[in-house]
Amino acid sequence: MKPVLLIVDDERATRSVLTQALEDDYEVYSAANTKTARDILGSEPVDILLTDLRLGGSENGMDLIDYTRKLPQTPTCIMMTAYGSRDTATEAKKHGAYYFLTKPLNLDEVELLLRQASHTRNLETRNRELTRQLHPTAGLQDMLGESPAMRATFERIRQVAPTNATVLIEGETGTGKELVARALHALSPRCNAKFVAVNCAALSPQLMESELFGHEKGSFTGALQRRIGRFEEANGGTLFLDEIGEMDIPTQVKLLRVLAERSIERVGSNTPIPVDVRIVAATNRHLQDMVHAGSFRQDLFQRLNVVNLHLPPLRERAGDIVLMANSFLRHFCEENHKAPMSLSRASLEKLRGFDWPGNVRQLRTAIEHAVVMCTGATITPRDLPDYLNLPSPSRLSPADSSPPNSIVSDFNLAALEKRTILAAICAAKGNRSVAAEMLGINRRTLQRKLSTYPEVTPPWLPNQQKNKTCDSIKP
């Protein structure tokens, strides 16, 4: 795959000459100002930035290089200017420039310098990845757990990671599915290439195809320049498709074809582009049930479900709660510049006794809340979020916790989820945003789940609200 080069210069002629000279060896983007350049840097995996020093008005190439330091993937930066001096070159290198070119440019010199920069960048990337591989726990260091269920999960990750098998990760919201995907990548032979994550729930069906496969300039209104998609970006590495169950049927068909043919076509083009990508997908929904309902293609499910990894919810590994809580506590004390804290025995009992419908993510936010609110050296129950000091739905008697006319078994997971969600709605006094935060899920997911429930009158509502349902209480 070609390195991605961004040329930033306010002179159209300079951008045009450089683009024509370099587009055979690089995926070239160009910008006339820092605003356009920042938009491209924020959306594309730029490897090398070639920028002019003066960009008109108050804009400055130094500021643009400073901006790249904040990006998850920092490009190699080269400065060029017609107003060069030793002091300016020194200042540019202090800002992080790899090299300083003076105008008028010599194209042979530019091409040689870009090859050297690209080669150096590749060597540095390989060196970092080889260093990570020297540690036997590479990729698993961010995953916590000593319970039998998690030890089995870690062992399965180590077994599957070195292969090219497509993996489907299933688990409730907040169980750490992306951490597992990153571990699979870090422990694989692809670790020196990119890990690219796509949240399928965050993209509309209209944007999904362009995001995954890219588009050509002019292929639709607003397509002002060619854009590579996530498949091309992840070439040689791993593509993580999070919340795959939210993908619409037309995009499922296109994804199925890519998995079968191992090539993609950008929107607006009929030219196939070969891609070598390992797919790791994740979902908090039951895809097999969606297949039966006709909302997910069976052939795609079979393609994705080569190896299945199921992450247990936190309530099924309560022994890990204290371990995780103390780890999060240390992290947030450091992040918030607070002295080390400890959890009181009463606080630990609160944490151990809660069902954690939002799983690890909810536990993490609960500890962050406690660190912020605590004014001493020991976290007490009053420092914890309010919902931890309310009766848990699981601790209510069956007669009190089941909605009227419920005929499901106490061991039915769907019914347990429903009772927990309705209890959270009532505890939040009908405020769905607060209830979603208590549950550790986003409001959109909560709304979707509530839309599937018939109207009921939960008996745990206050007497004056007996005639209302949780669904009828306005946020």
C-alpha positions as CSV (number, residue, x, y, z in Angstrom):
1,M,0.0,0.0,0.0
2,K,1.3,3.5,-0.9
3,P,2.4,5.9,1.9
4,V,-0.1,8.7,2.4
5,L,1.4,12.2,1.7
6,L,-0.2,15.5,2.5
7,I,1.1,18.6,0.7
8,V,0.2,22.0,2.3
9,D,1.0,25.1,0.3
10,D,-1.0,28.3,-0.5
11,E,0.5,28.4,-4.1
12,R,-1.7,26.3,-6.4
13,A,1.2,25.8,-8.9
14,T,3.5,24.3,-6.2
15,R,0.7,21.9,-5.1
16,S,0.0,20.8,-8.7
17,V,3.7,20.2,-9.6
18,L,4.4,18.2,-6.5
19,T,1.2,16.2,-6.8
20,Q,1.9,15.2,-10.5
21,A,5.5,14.3,-9.6
22,L,4.7,12.2,-6.6
23,E,1.3,10.6,-7.2
24,D,2.8,7.4,-8.7
25,D,4.5,6.5,-5.5
26,Y,2.3,8.1,-2.8
27,E,-1.4,8.5,-2.0
28,V,-1.3,12.3,-2.4
29,Y,-3.6,14.8,-0.7
30,S,-3.2,18.6,-0.9
31,A,-4.4,21.6,1.0
32,A,-4.1,25.4,0.5
33,N,-4.5,26.3,4.2
34,T,-4.2,24.9,7.7
35,K,-8.0,24.4,8.2
36,T,-8.2,22.1,5.2
37,A,-5.0,20.4,6.3
38,R,-6.4,19.7,9.8
39,D,-9.6,18.3,8.3
40,I,-7.5,15.8,6.2
41,L,-5.2,15.0,9.1
42,G,-8.2,14.3,11.3
43,S,-9.8,11.9,8.8
44,E,-6.9,10.3,6.9
45,P,-3.9,8.2,8.2
46,V,-1.2,10.6,6.9
47,D,2.3,9.2,6.9
48,I,4.2,12.3,5.7
49,L,3.3,16.0,5.9
50,L,5.1,18.3,3.5
51,T,4.2,21.9,4.5
52,D,5.2,25.4,3.6
53,L,6.2,27.7,6.4
54,R,4.1,30.7,5.3
55,L,0.5,29.9,4.4
56,G,-1.1,33.3,4.1
57,G,-2.5,35.6,6.8
58,S,-1.8,34.4,10.4
59,E,-1.5,30.8,9.3
60,N,1.9,29.1,9.9
61,G,3.4,25.7,9.0
62,M,5.0,25.6,12.5
63,D,1.5,25.6,14.1
64,L,0.4,22.8,11.8
65,I,3.4,20.7,12.8
66,D,2.5,21.4,16.5
67,Y,-1.0,20.2,15.8
68,T,0.2,16.9,14.4
69,R,1.8,16.1,17.8
70,K,-1.7,15.7,19.3
71,L,-2.8,13.2,16.7
72,P,-3.0,9.4,17.6
73,Q,-0.7,8.8,14.6
74,T,1.9,11.5,14.2
75,P,3.1,11.9,10.6
76,T,6.7,12.6,9.6
77,C,6.8,16.4,9.0
78,I,9.0,18.2,6.4
79,M,9.1,22.0,6.2
80,M,9.7,24.0,3.0
81,T,10.0,27.7,2.5
82,A,11.4,30.4,0.3
83,Y,12.5,32.4,3.3
84,G,15.0,29.9,4.7
85,S,17.7,30.6,7.3
86,R,19.7,28.6,9.8
87,D,17.6,30.0,12.7
88,T,14.3,29.1,10.9
89,A,15.6,25.6,10.2
90,T,16.6,25.1,13.8
91,E,13.2,26.4,15.0
92,A,11.4,24.0,12.6
93,K,13.3,21.0,14.0
94,K,12.5,22.1,17.5
95,H,8.9,21.8,16.6
96,G,9.4,18.3,15.3
97,A,10.3,18.7,11.6
98,Y,12.2,15.8,10.1
99,Y,13.9,18.0,7.5
100,F,13.9,21.6,6.2
101,L,13.7,22.3,2.5
102,T,14.4,25.7,0.8
103,K,12.6,26.9,-2.3
104,P,12.9,26.8,-5.3
105,L,12.5,23.0,-4.8
106,N,14.6,20.4,-6.6
107,L,12.2,17.6,-7.4
108,D,15.0,15.0,-7.3
109,E,16.0,16.1,-3.8
110,V,12.3,16.1,-2.7
111,E,11.8,12.5,-4.0
112,L,15.0,11.3,-2.3
113,L,14.1,12.9,1.0
114,L,10.6,11.5,0.9
115,R,12.0,8.0,0.3
116,Q,14.4,8.4,3.2
117,A,11.6,9.7,5.5
118,S,9.3,6.8,4.5
119,H,12.0,4.2,5.1
120,T,12.9,5.7,8.5
121,R,9.3,5.7,9.5
122,N,8.8,2.0,8.6
123,L,11.9,1.1,10.5
124,E,10.7,2.9,13.6
125,T,7.3,1.2,13.4
126,R,8.8,-2.2,13.1
127,N,11.2,-1.5,16.0
128,R,8.3,-0.5,18.2
129,E,6.3,-3.6,17.3
130,L,9.2,-5.9,17.8
131,T,9.9,-4.4,21.2
132,R,6.2,-5.1,22.2
133,Q,6.5,-8.7,21.0
134,L,9.4,-9.3,23.4
135,H,6.9,-9.1,26.3
136,P,4.8,-12.3,26.6
137,T,1.8,-10.4,27.9
138,A,1.8,-7.9,24.9
139,G,-1.7,-6.9,24.1
140,L,-3.2,-8.3,27.3
141,Q,-1.7,-5.8,29.8
142,D,-4.8,-3.6,29.6
143,M,-7.2,-6.5,30.4
144,L,-7.7,-7.4,34.1
145,G,-9.1,-10.5,35.6
146,E,-8.0,-13.5,37.6
147,S,-11.4,-15.4,37.6
148,P,-11.5,-18.8,35.8
149,A,-13.7,-17.3,33.1
150,M,-11.1,-14.6,32.3
151,R,-8.2,-16.9,32.5
152,A,-10.0,-19.1,29.9
153,T,-10.6,-16.0,27.8
154,F,-6.9,-15.0,27.9
155,E,-5.8,-18.5,26.9
156,R,-8.3,-18.5,23.9
157,I,-7.0,-15.1,22.8
158,R,-3.4,-16.4,22.8
159,Q,-4.5,-19.4,20.8
160,V,-6.4,-17.6,18.2
161,A,-4.3,-14.4,17.8
162,P,-1.4,-15.9,15.7
163,T,-3.8,-17.1,13.0
164,N,-5.6,-15.3,10.2
165,A,-9.1,-16.5,11.3
166,T,-12.0,-14.1,11.3
167,V,-13.2,-13.6,14.9
168,L,-16.6,-12.7,16.3
169,I,-16.6,-11.3,19.8
170,E,-19.9,-11.4,21.6
171,G,-20.6,-9.8,25.0
172,E,-22.7,-7.2,26.7
173,T,-22.1,-3.5,26.5
174,G,-19.0,-2.5,28.5
175,T,-17.3,-6.0,28.8
176,G,-14.2,-4.9,26.9
177,K,-14.7,-6.2,23.4
178,E,-12.4,-3.6,21.8
179,L,-9.6,-4.5,24.2
180,V,-9.9,-8.1,23.1
181,A,-9.8,-7.0,19.4
182,R,-6.6,-5.0,20.1
183,A,-5.1,-7.9,22.0
184,L,-5.7,-10.2,19.0
185,H,-4.0,-7.7,16.8
186,A,-1.0,-7.1,19.1
187,L,-0.4,-10.8,19.5
188,S,-0.6,-11.5,15.8
189,P,1.9,-11.4,12.9
190,R,0.1,-8.4,11.7
191,C,1.1,-6.3,14.8
192,N,3.5,-4.2,12.7
193,A,0.6,-3.0,10.5
194,K,-2.4,-0.9,11.5
195,F,-5.3,-1.7,13.8
196,V,-8.3,0.2,12.5
197,A,-11.6,0.4,14.4
198,V,-15.0,1.3,12.9
199,N,-18.1,1.8,15.1
200,C,-20.9,0.6,12.8
201,A,-23.6,2.1,15.1
202,A,-22.2,5.6,14.7
203,L,-22.5,5.7,10.9
204,S,-25.6,6.2,8.9
205,P,-26.2,3.7,6.0
206,Q,-25.5,6.5,3.6
207,L,-22.0,7.0,5.0
208,M,-21.1,3.4,5.8
209,E,-20.1,2.4,2.3
210,S,-17.8,5.4,1.8
211,E,-16.3,5.0,5.3
212,L,-15.5,1.3,4.7
213,F,-14.5,1.3,1.0
214,G,-13.6,4.9,0.3
215,H,-14.7,7.1,-2.7
216,E,-13.4,8.8,-5.8
217,K,-13.4,12.5,-6.3
218,G,-16.8,13.7,-7.7
219,S,-18.5,10.3,-7.0
220,F,-21.2,12.2,-5.0
221,T,-22.1,15.7,-3.8
222,G,-19.4,16.8,-1.3
223,A,-16.8,14.3,-2.6
224,L,-14.2,17.0,-3.3
225,Q,-11.2,14.7,-3.4
226,R,-10.4,11.0,-3.4
227,R,-10.6,9.3,0.0
228,I,-9.3,5.9,1.0
229,G,-11.6,3.7,3.1
230,R,-11.0,1.8,6.3
231,F,-10.2,-1.4,4.4
232,E,-7.4,0.2,2.5
233,E,-6.2,1.9,5.7
234,A,-6.0,-1.4,7.5
235,N,-4.3,-3.2,4.6
236,G,-1.9,-5.8,6.1
237,G,-3.4,-5.3,9.5
238,T,-6.6,-5.7,11.4
239,L,-10.0,-4.1,10.8
240,F,-12.3,-4.1,13.9
241,L,-16.0,-3.8,13.1
242,D,-17.7,-2.8,16.3
243,E,-21.4,-3.2,16.8
244,I,-21.7,-5.2,13.6
245,G,-25.3,-6.0,14.4
246,E,-26.2,-2.4,13.6
247,M,-25.0,-2.7,9.9
248,D,-27.8,-2.4,7.4
249,I,-28.6,-5.2,4.9
250,P,-27.2,-3.5,1.7
251,T,-23.9,-2.9,3.4
252,Q,-23.9,-6.5,4.7
253,V,-24.1,-7.7,1.1
254,K,-21.1,-5.6,0.1
255,L,-19.1,-6.7,3.1
256,L,-19.9,-10.3,2.3
257,R,-18.5,-9.8,-1.2
258,V,-15.3,-8.3,0.2
259,L,-14.8,-11.2,2.6
260,A,-15.3,-13.6,-0.3
261,E,-13.1,-11.9,-2.9
262,R,-10.6,-10.1,-0.7
263,S,-10.9,-6.9,-2.8
264,I,-12.9,-3.6,-2.6
265,E,-14.1,-1.0,-5.0
266,R,-14.2,2.6,-4.0
267,V,-17.5,4.4,-4.4
268,G,-17.6,5.8,-7.9
269,S,-15.1,3.3,-9.3
270,N,-15.3,-0.2,-10.9
271,T,-11.6,-0.9,-10.3
272,P,-11.0,-3.7,-7.8
273,I,-8.3,-3.0,-5.2
274,P,-6.9,-6.1,-3.4
275,V,-6.8,-5.9,0.3
276,D,-5.2,-8.2,2.9
277,V,-7.1,-7.5,6.1
278,R,-8.0,-9.6,9.1
279,I,-11.6,-9.0,10.2
280,V,-12.5,-8.9,13.9
281,A,-16.2,-8.1,14.5
282,A,-18.0,-7.5,17.8
283,T,-21.6,-7.2,18.9
284,N,-23.7,-6.9,22.0
285,R,-26.7,-8.4,20.2
286,H,-27.6,-12.0,19.6
287,L,-26.7,-12.3,15.9
288,Q,-28.2,-15.8,15.6
289,D,-31.6,-14.4,16.7
290,M,-31.2,-11.5,14.2
291,V,-30.6,-14.1,11.5
292,H,-33.8,-15.9,12.4
293,A,-35.6,-12.5,12.4
294,G,-34.2,-11.7,8.9
295,S,-32.3,-8.6,10.0
296,F,-28.9,-10.1,9.6
297,R,-27.7,-12.3,6.7
298,Q,-27.0,-15.9,7.6
299,D,-24.2,-16.2,5.1
300,L,-22.4,-13.2,6.6
301,F,-22.9,-14.5,10.1
302,Q,-21.2,-17.8,9.0
303,R,-18.3,-15.8,7.5
304,L,-17.8,-13.8,10.6
305,N,-18.3,-16.6,13.1
306,V,-15.2,-18.6,12.2
307,V,-14.0,-18.3,15.8
308,N,-16.3,-17.1,18.5
309,L,-15.1,-15.4,21.7
310,H,-17.8,-14.8,24.3
311,L,-16.9,-12.2,27.1
312,P,-18.7,-13.0,30.4
313,P,-20.5,-10.1,32.0
314,L,-19.0,-8.7,35.2
315,R,-21.8,-10.1,37.4
316,E,-20.5,-13.6,36.4
317,R,-17.0,-12.9,37.6
318,A,-17.6,-10.9,40.8
319,G,-14.2,-12.0,42.1
320,D,-12.6,-9.6,39.6
321,I,-14.4,-6.5,40.8
322,V,-12.0,-5.6,43.6
323,L,-9.0,-6.2,41.4
324,M,-10.4,-3.9,38.7
325,A,-11.6,-1.3,41.2
326,N,-8.2,-0.9,42.8
327,S,-6.5,-0.6,39.3
328,F,-9.0,2.1,38.2
329,L,-8.5,3.8,41.5
330,R,-4.7,4.1,41.0
331,H,-5.2,5.3,37.4
332,F,-7.7,8.1,38.3
333,C,-5.8,9.3,41.3
334,E,-2.8,9.8,39.0
335,E,-4.9,11.3,36.2
336,N,-6.5,13.8,38.5
337,H,-3.3,14.6,40.4
338,K,-4.6,13.3,43.7
339,A,-2.8,11.5,46.5
340,P,-3.2,7.7,46.5
341,M,-6.6,6.6,47.9
342,S,-8.1,3.4,49.2
343,L,-11.6,1.9,49.2
344,S,-13.3,1.4,52.6
345,R,-14.7,-2.0,53.5
346,A,-18.2,-0.6,53.2
347,S,-17.4,0.7,49.7
348,L,-16.0,-2.6,48.6
349,E,-19.2,-4.3,49.8
350,K,-21.2,-1.9,47.7
351,L,-19.1,-2.6,44.7
352,R,-19.3,-6.4,45.2
353,G,-23.0,-6.4,45.8
354,F,-24.0,-4.5,42.6
355,D,-25.1,-6.2,39.4
356,W,-23.1,-3.9,37.0
357,P,-25.4,-4.0,34.0
358,G,-22.9,-1.7,32.3
359,N,-20.1,-4.1,33.2
360,V,-16.4,-3.0,33.3
361,R,-17.1,0.3,31.6
362,Q,-19.7,1.2,34.3
363,L,-17.3,0.1,37.1
364,R,-14.6,2.3,35.6
365,T,-16.9,5.4,35.5
366,A,-18.1,4.7,39.1
367,I,-14.5,4.7,40.4
368,E,-13.7,7.9,38.5
369,H,-16.8,9.5,40.0
370,A,-15.6,8.4,43.5
371,V,-12.1,9.8,43.0
372,V,-13.5,13.2,41.9
373,M,-16.0,13.4,44.8
374,C,-13.8,12.1,47.6
375,T,-12.1,14.8,49.8
376,G,-10.1,12.4,52.0
377,A,-7.7,9.5,51.7
378,T,-10.5,6.8,51.9
379,I,-13.4,6.4,49.5
380,T,-16.7,5.8,51.5
381,P,-20.1,4.8,50.2
382,R,-21.2,8.5,50.1
383,D,-18.4,9.2,47.5
384,L,-19.8,6.5,45.1
385,P,-22.5,7.2,42.5
386,D,-26.0,7.5,44.0
387,Y,-27.3,4.4,42.1
388,L,-24.9,2.2,44.1
389,N,-26.7,3.2,47.3
390,L,-30.1,2.2,46.0
391,P,-31.6,-1.3,46.3
392,S,-30.3,-3.5,43.4
393,P,-33.1,-5.1,41.3
394,S,-31.5,-8.5,41.8
395,R,-31.8,-8.1,45.6
396,L,-35.6,-7.5,45.5
397,S,-37.8,-10.5,46.1
398,P,-39.2,-12.2,43.0
399,A,-42.6,-11.0,44.0
400,D,-41.4,-7.4,44.1
401,S,-39.0,-7.4,41.2
402,S,-41.1,-8.9,38.4
403,P,-43.5,-6.7,36.4
404,P,-47.2,-7.8,36.5
405,N,-48.3,-10.5,34.2
406,S,-44.6,-11.6,33.7
407,I,-44.6,-15.4,33.1
408,V,-40.9,-15.8,32.4
409,S,-38.4,-17.8,34.4
410,D,-36.1,-16.0,36.9
411,F,-33.3,-17.5,34.9
412,N,-34.3,-15.8,31.6
413,L,-31.5,-13.4,30.7
414,A,-33.8,-11.2,28.5
415,A,-36.3,-10.9,31.4
416,L,-33.5,-10.0,33.8
417,E,-32.2,-7.3,31.5
418,K,-35.7,-5.9,31.2
419,R,-36.3,-5.8,34.9
420,T,-32.9,-4.1,35.4
421,I,-33.6,-1.5,32.8
422,L,-37.0,-0.7,34.1
423,A,-35.6,-0.5,37.6
424,A,-33.0,2.0,36.4
425,I,-35.6,4.1,34.7
426,C,-37.6,4.3,38.0
427,A,-34.5,4.9,40.1
428,A,-33.7,7.8,37.8
429,K,-37.3,9.1,38.1
430,G,-37.9,8.7,34.4
431,N,-34.8,10.5,33.2
432,R,-33.6,8.3,30.5
433,S,-30.2,10.0,30.1
434,V,-29.5,9.3,33.8
435,A,-30.8,5.8,33.5
436,A,-28.5,5.1,30.5
437,E,-25.5,6.4,32.5
438,M,-26.5,4.1,35.5
439,L,-26.7,1.2,33.1
440,G,-23.4,2.0,31.4
441,I,-25.1,2.2,27.9
442,N,-25.8,5.1,25.6
443,R,-29.3,6.7,25.4
444,R,-29.8,5.4,21.9
445,T,-29.3,1.8,23.0
446,L,-31.7,2.4,26.0
447,Q,-34.3,3.8,23.7
448,R,-34.1,0.9,21.3
449,K,-34.4,-1.6,24.2
450,L,-37.4,0.2,25.7
451,S,-39.2,0.2,22.4
452,T,-39.3,-3.6,22.5
453,Y,-41.1,-3.7,25.9
454,P,-44.8,-3.7,26.3
455,E,-46.2,-1.2,28.8
456,V,-46.1,-2.4,32.4
457,T,-46.6,-0.9,35.8
458,P,-43.6,-1.8,37.9
459,P,-44.6,-2.3,41.5
460,W,-41.4,-0.6,42.8
461,L,-42.7,2.8,41.7
462,P,-43.8,5.2,44.5
463,N,-47.5,4.9,45.3
464,Q,-48.4,8.2,43.7
465,Q,-46.9,7.0,40.4
466,K,-48.7,3.6,40.4
467,N,-50.8,4.6,37.5
468,K,-47.8,5.5,35.3
469,T,-45.5,3.2,33.5
470,C,-41.8,3.8,33.2
471,D,-42.2,4.5,29.5
472,S,-44.7,7.3,30.2
473,I,-42.4,9.3,32.5
474,K,-40.9,12.2,30.6
475,P,-37.2,12.8,30.8
